[in-house]
């Protein structure tokens, strides 16, 4: 049996192991969280190198892609510096294939959708999703400066965000791990930037960033995210969310991150290296991979 292992700096409370059958090929897909312990994660990579078919790198990106350029995150690359044999997948391939095609692939369930305003709390590591959201929204608000850096300035529109990103990413490239890893469990803080959550009918991006400041009521909203557990879905239902679109497929109640899902596809392909965007798009079509669309019952949200 092939084996894809996601090693994450995130919480071990979100760990999961399943066996997935892709066209008759069985793959054990596992996510292992280290609760923010960088040394433990580094040792796991070294111990399993050459013993598994692909690694998912979770909790931090290795590179951030803007159009055709990739910016290395040097502190993150140090985490996996000793890995010599097993391919490393940080999810950036699926972020620019599966996530960029999310509304196309979910059209059978969603139909032709249009939103008045979308809020993306952090888009620097999900520009494929940002592009997809921009195509179906009249207006997009990007919260990277607010949510990630604490600078209370929203950015409006994808072209403006890319201009900001071109200035910021060369600096972010040299951030220490303490600024790249955003917490081990995504625990909620006090609601913040409520006007952007409340004024948007679509909220998109990483669930842990989203959860960080989201208000008590998300009544009637559509959420596009990934890496959700059954508890996460229950929380969104409690908040009054209408529809949850999870960009990665759900297995046994759990959607894995793009990194572990990409590791699963890499293990299936058996190339011994990361897959290109073209190869990933081919596998998405070959295997019929689609986002998971969950229509939640309308319930009264907290005031």
C-alpha positions as CSV (number, residue, x, y, z in Angstrom):
1,X,0.0,0.0,0.0
2,X,1.3,3.4,-0.9
3,X,1.6,6.0,1.9
4,X,1.2,9.8,1.9
5,X,2.0,11.5,5.2
6,X,1.2,15.1,6.0
7,X,3.5,16.5,8.8
8,X,2.0,19.7,10.2
9,X,3.2,22.2,12.7
10,X,-0.5,22.5,13.6
11,X,-2.5,20.8,16.3
12,X,-2.4,17.1,16.8
13,X,-6.2,17.3,17.7
14,X,-6.8,17.6,13.9
15,X,-4.9,14.3,13.1
16,X,-6.5,11.8,10.8
17,X,-5.7,8.5,9.0
18,X,-7.7,7.0,6.2
19,X,-7.2,4.6,3.3
20,X,-8.3,6.0,0.0
21,X,-8.8,3.9,-3.2
22,X,-7.9,5.8,-6.4
23,X,-8.6,3.8,-9.5
24,X,-7.9,0.6,-7.6
25,X,-4.7,1.9,-6.0
26,X,-4.9,2.0,-2.2
27,X,-3.2,4.8,-0.4
28,X,-2.9,5.4,3.3
29,X,-3.3,9.1,3.8
30,X,-2.3,10.4,7.2
31,X,-1.9,13.8,8.9
32,X,0.4,14.2,11.9
33,X,0.4,17.4,13.9
34,X,3.3,18.5,16.1
35,X,1.5,21.2,18.1
36,X,4.0,23.9,17.0
37,X,7.1,21.8,17.8
38,X,9.5,22.6,14.9
39,X,12.2,20.2,16.1
40,X,9.7,17.3,16.3
41,X,8.4,18.0,12.8
42,X,12.0,18.1,11.5
43,X,12.8,14.8,13.1
44,X,9.6,13.2,11.6
45,X,10.7,14.3,8.2
46,X,14.1,12.8,8.7
47,X,12.8,9.5,10.2
48,X,10.3,8.9,7.4
49,X,12.4,10.1,4.4
50,X,12.5,7.3,1.9
51,X,10.0,5.2,3.8
52,X,6.8,6.9,2.5
53,X,5.8,7.9,-1.0
54,X,5.1,11.6,-0.5
55,X,5.2,14.2,2.3
56,X,2.6,16.9,2.8
57,X,4.2,20.0,4.5
58,X,1.5,21.5,6.7
59,X,1.2,24.6,8.9
60,X,3.6,26.6,6.7
61,X,4.4,27.0,3.0
62,X,7.7,26.4,1.4
63,X,7.1,28.9,-1.4
64,X,4.5,31.5,-2.2
65,X,3.6,31.9,-5.8
66,X,2.6,35.1,-7.5
67,X,1.8,34.7,-11.2
68,X,4.8,32.9,-12.7
69,X,7.3,33.7,-9.8
70,X,7.8,31.7,-6.6
71,X,9.2,33.3,-3.5
72,X,11.0,30.9,-1.1
73,X,10.2,31.0,2.6
74,X,13.7,30.4,3.9
75,X,12.7,29.5,7.5
76,X,10.3,26.9,6.2
77,X,12.8,25.4,3.8
78,X,15.2,24.9,6.8
79,X,12.5,22.7,8.3
80,X,12.8,20.1,5.5
81,X,16.4,20.7,4.6
82,X,17.4,17.1,5.4
83,X,14.9,15.4,3.2
84,X,16.6,13.7,0.3
85,X,14.3,11.1,-1.2
86,X,10.6,11.6,-0.5
87,X,8.9,14.3,-2.6
88,X,7.7,17.4,-0.5
89,X,4.3,18.8,-1.3
90,X,3.3,22.1,0.4
91,X,0.0,22.3,-1.5
92,X,0.9,25.1,-3.8
93,X,0.3,22.9,-6.9
94,X,-3.3,22.2,-5.9
95,X,-3.8,25.8,-4.8
96,X,-3.3,26.8,-8.4
97,X,-5.2,23.9,-10.0
98,X,-8.0,22.4,-7.8
99,X,-8.7,25.6,-5.9
100,X,-8.5,27.8,-9.0
101,X,-11.1,25.6,-10.6
102,X,-13.4,25.3,-7.5
103,X,-16.5,27.0,-9.0
104,X,-16.0,25.1,-12.3
105,X,-15.7,21.8,-10.6
106,X,-18.6,22.5,-8.3
107,X,-20.9,23.8,-10.9
108,X,-23.2,20.7,-10.9
109,X,-24.0,21.4,-7.3
110,X,-23.9,25.2,-7.2
111,X,-25.0,26.2,-10.7
112,X,-23.9,29.6,-12.0
113,X,-23.2,31.6,-8.8
114,X,-22.6,35.3,-8.3
115,X,-21.7,37.2,-5.1
116,X,-21.9,40.8,-4.3
117,X,-18.8,40.9,-2.1
118,X,-16.2,38.4,-1.1
119,X,-13.8,38.7,1.9
120,X,-10.6,36.8,1.8
121,X,-8.9,37.1,5.2
122,X,-5.5,35.9,3.9
123,X,-4.8,35.4,0.2
124,X,-1.0,35.5,-0.1
125,X,-0.8,31.7,0.0
126,X,-4.0,31.1,-2.0
127,X,-3.9,33.2,-5.1
128,X,-5.5,30.5,-7.2
129,X,-8.5,30.6,-5.0
130,X,-8.4,34.5,-5.0
131,X,-8.6,34.4,-8.8
132,X,-11.5,32.0,-8.7
133,X,-13.4,34.1,-6.2
134,X,-12.7,37.3,-8.2
135,X,-14.4,35.8,-11.2
136,X,-17.7,35.2,-9.4
137,X,-17.8,38.3,-7.1
138,X,-18.6,41.9,-7.9
139,X,-16.1,43.1,-5.3
140,X,-13.3,41.5,-3.4
141,X,-11.8,42.6,-0.1
142,X,-8.4,41.2,0.8
143,X,-7.5,41.2,4.5
144,X,-3.8,40.1,4.5
145,X,-2.5,43.3,6.0
146,X,-5.1,43.2,8.7
147,X,-5.2,39.5,9.6
148,X,-1.7,38.5,9.0
149,X,0.3,41.6,9.9
150,X,-2.1,43.6,12.1
151,X,-2.1,46.6,9.8
152,X,-5.7,47.9,9.6
153,X,-5.8,48.4,5.9
154,X,-8.1,46.4,3.5
155,X,-7.1,45.9,-0.1
156,X,-9.8,46.1,-2.7
157,X,-9.6,44.0,-5.9
158,X,-7.1,41.4,-7.2
159,X,-5.0,43.7,-9.3
160,X,-4.4,46.0,-6.3
161,X,-3.6,43.0,-4.1
162,X,-1.1,41.7,-6.5
163,X,0.7,45.1,-6.5
164,X,0.9,44.9,-2.7
165,X,2.0,41.3,-2.8
166,X,4.9,42.1,-5.2
167,X,6.2,44.6,-2.6
168,X,5.6,42.4,0.4
169,X,6.6,38.9,-0.7
170,X,10.4,39.6,-1.0
171,X,10.2,40.7,2.6
172,X,7.9,37.9,3.8
173,X,10.5,35.5,2.2
174,X,12.9,36.2,5.0
175,X,10.3,36.1,7.9
176,X,11.3,33.9,10.9
177,X,9.2,30.8,11.5
178,X,7.4,32.6,14.4
179,X,5.9,34.9,11.8
180,X,5.1,32.2,9.2
181,X,3.4,29.7,11.4
182,X,0.1,31.1,12.6
183,X,-0.7,28.9,15.5
184,X,-1.2,25.2,16.3
185,X,-5.0,25.0,16.7
186,X,-6.6,28.0,15.1
187,X,-8.3,29.0,18.4
188,X,-10.8,31.7,18.2
189,X,-10.0,35.2,19.4
190,X,-12.3,38.1,19.9
191,X,-14.2,39.0,16.7
192,X,-12.4,41.6,14.6
193,X,-12.8,43.2,11.2
194,X,-16.5,42.4,11.6
195,X,-17.6,44.9,8.9
196,X,-15.8,42.8,6.2
197,X,-17.3,39.5,7.4
198,X,-20.7,40.9,7.8
199,X,-20.7,42.9,4.5
200,X,-19.7,39.9,2.4
201,X,-21.9,37.1,1.2
202,X,-18.9,35.0,0.3
203,X,-15.9,34.3,2.7
204,X,-13.0,32.4,1.3
205,X,-9.6,31.1,2.4
206,X,-7.8,29.0,5.0
207,X,-10.2,28.0,7.8
208,X,-7.8,28.7,10.6
209,X,-7.3,32.3,9.4
210,X,-11.0,32.6,8.9
211,X,-11.9,31.3,12.4
212,X,-9.4,33.6,14.1
213,X,-11.6,36.6,14.0
214,X,-15.0,35.5,12.6
215,X,-18.1,37.0,14.2
216,X,-20.8,35.0,16.1
217,X,-23.2,35.3,13.2
218,X,-22.4,34.3,9.6
219,X,-26.1,33.9,8.7
220,X,-26.8,33.1,5.1
221,X,-23.2,33.2,4.0
222,X,-21.2,30.9,1.7
223,X,-17.8,29.7,2.9
224,X,-15.1,28.4,0.6
225,X,-12.3,26.8,2.6
226,X,-10.3,23.7,3.1
227,X,-9.1,21.4,5.9
228,X,-12.3,21.1,7.8
229,X,-13.2,18.6,10.4
230,X,-16.7,17.5,11.5
231,X,-16.4,19.9,14.4
232,X,-15.5,22.8,12.1
233,X,-18.6,22.1,10.0
234,X,-20.8,22.0,13.1
235,X,-19.4,25.4,14.2
236,X,-20.2,26.9,10.8
237,X,-23.7,25.5,11.0
238,X,-24.1,27.0,14.5
239,X,-23.1,30.4,13.1
240,X,-25.8,30.2,10.5
241,X,-23.7,29.5,7.4
242,X,-25.8,28.6,4.4
243,X,-23.2,26.7,2.2
244,X,-19.8,25.3,2.8
245,X,-17.6,24.5,-0.2
246,X,-14.5,22.6,0.8
247,X,-11.9,22.8,-2.0
248,X,-10.4,19.3,-1.2
249,X,-12.5,16.1,-1.2
250,X,-13.8,14.8,2.1
251,X,-12.8,11.4,3.3
252,X,-14.5,9.9,6.4
253,X,-15.8,13.2,7.5
254,X,-12.5,15.1,7.1
255,X,-11.1,17.1,4.3
256,X,-7.3,17.2,4.3
257,X,-5.2,20.2,3.5
258,X,-4.0,20.9,-0.1
259,X,-0.5,19.7,1.1
260,X,-1.7,16.3,2.2
261,X,-4.1,15.9,-0.7
262,X,-1.3,16.8,-3.2
263,X,0.9,14.2,-1.4
264,X,-1.8,11.7,-2.0
265,X,-1.9,12.4,-5.7
266,X,1.9,12.4,-5.8
267,X,1.9,9.0,-4.2
268,X,-0.7,7.7,-6.6
269,X,1.3,9.0,-9.6
270,X,4.5,7.3,-8.4
271,X,6.8,9.7,-10.1
272,X,9.1,10.2,-7.1
273,X,8.8,14.0,-7.5
274,X,6.4,16.9,-7.2
275,X,3.8,17.0,-9.9
276,X,3.5,19.9,-12.3
277,X,0.3,21.9,-12.6
278,X,-0.5,20.2,-15.8
279,X,-0.1,16.8,-14.3
280,X,-2.2,17.7,-11.3
281,X,-5.0,19.0,-13.6
282,X,-4.8,15.8,-15.5
283,X,-5.2,13.7,-12.3
284,X,-8.1,15.9,-11.1
285,X,-10.0,15.1,-14.3
286,X,-8.9,11.5,-14.5
287,X,-9.9,10.8,-10.9
288,X,-13.0,13.0,-10.9
289,X,-11.8,15.0,-7.9
290,X,-14.3,17.7,-6.9
291,X,-14.8,20.1,-4.1
292,X,-17.3,19.0,-1.4
293,X,-20.4,21.1,-1.3
294,X,-22.4,21.0,2.0
295,X,-25.7,22.8,2.2
296,X,-26.3,23.5,5.9
297,X,-29.7,23.8,7.4
298,X,-30.6,27.4,8.4
299,X,-30.5,27.8,12.1
300,X,-30.7,30.8,14.3
301,X,-27.2,32.2,14.8
302,X,-26.0,33.8,18.0
303,X,-26.6,37.5,18.4
